[in-house]
Amino acid sequence: MRERWELSILQCINSLGGRSCLKGIYDKISDFVELTEDHRKEEYGRPAYHHQIRSHITNLCQSGEITKISRGSYSLTEKGQKKVSKDE
């Protein structure tokens, strides 16, 4: 499941021109992964999927597939672009 979420986040960022803020990812992620009722439940004042996205973004930054360009904004790296291209 982790791999599916992370690939969906990469695809989402790619569809937004290769860079995006968190809000853009939150708004568009449902085009790439089905959000269930559990994902939409409020946890600590936000939908659960927001927390899940942030966790996976940390993993993607650590693996070098995205890079943080400013607070809450991320960009695909060459490694991330290759992964998206490979999956298409």
C-alpha positions in Angstrom: 0.0 0.0 0.0 2.9 2.3 0.8 4.2 2.0 -2.8 0.8 2.7 -4.3 0.4 5.9 -2.2 3.9 7.1 -3.0 3.5 6.5 -6.7 0.1 8.3 -6.7 1.8 11.3 -5.0 4.5 11.3 -7.7 1.9 11.1 -10.4 -0.1 13.9 -8.8 2.9 16.2 -8.6 3.8 15.3 -12.2 0.3 16.2 -13.4 0.6 19.6 -11.7 3.7 20.4 -13.8 6.3 18.6 -11.7 6.0 20.8 -8.6 3.2 21.5 -6.2 2.3 22.8 -2.8 0.6 20.5 -0.3 -2.8 22.0 -1.0 -2.5 21.2 -4.7 -1.6 17.6 -3.8 -4.5 17.3 -1.3 -6.9 18.7 -3.9 -5.8 16.4 -6.8 -4.8 13.2 -5.1 -8.2 11.6 -5.5 -7.5 11.5 -9.3 -4.8 8.9 -8.5 -5.9 7.0 -5.5 -9.4 6.1 -4.2 -10.1 8.0 -1.0 -12.3 5.9 1.4 -14.5 7.1 4.2 -11.6 6.3 6.6 -9.3 8.5 4.6 -11.7 11.4 4.9 -12.3 11.0 8.6 -11.0 13.9 10.7 -7.9 13.3 12.7 -6.3 16.1 14.7 -8.4 18.7 12.8 -7.6 17.4 9.3 -8.7 14.5 7.1 -6.7 11.4 7.7 -5.4 11.3 4.2 -3.6 14.7 4.7 -1.5 13.0 7.4 -0.9 10.0 5.2 0.3 12.2 2.3 2.6 14.2 4.6 4.2 10.9 5.9 4.7 9.6 2.4 6.2 12.9 1.2 8.8 12.6 4.0 9.6 9.1 2.6 9.8 10.4 -1.0 12.1 13.2 0.1 14.4 10.7 1.9 14.5 8.4 -1.1 15.4 11.3 -3.4 12.2 11.1 -5.6 11.0 14.6 -4.6 12.8 17.6 -3.2 11.4 20.3 -0.9 11.7 23.7 -2.6 10.1 25.7 0.1 7.8 25.2 3.1 5.0 22.9 1.9 6.2 22.9 -1.7 7.8 20.0 -3.5 9.3 19.2 -6.9 9.9 15.9 -8.7 13.6 15.0 -9.0 15.0 13.2 -12.0 14.6 9.9 -10.0 11.0 10.7 -9.3 10.3 11.6 -13.0 11.8 8.3 -14.1 9.6 6.4 -11.7 6.5 8.1 -13.0 7.5 7.5 -16.6 8.3 3.9 -15.9 4.8 3.3 -14.5 2.9 5.0 -17.3 
